[in-house]
Amino acid sequence: MKESSTYQAILAEGEIKGELKARQSTLLDILRDRFGDVPAEVESRIRAVTEAARLQHAILRAIRISSIDDLEL
């Protein structure tokens, strides 16, 4: 079972989804720590991102921005 291509595809998809959720959570944690409450619209935009590289870029940017309005996704 573990060698089947279907099983491997499902496992890989789960890993990708887990990585995205972790990066989304990290970004939201940074924003909350720096700016307090995160507007629902910003959280929705973050949750809609499905590319890990975009989230990583936003995480690095969130460390340097002076306002939550400066966040680019």
Buried (B, 14 or more C-beta within 10 A) or exposed (E): EEEEEEEEEEEEEEEEEEEBEEBBEBBBEBBEEBBEEBEEEBBEEBBEBEEBEBBBBBBEBBEEBEEBEEBEB
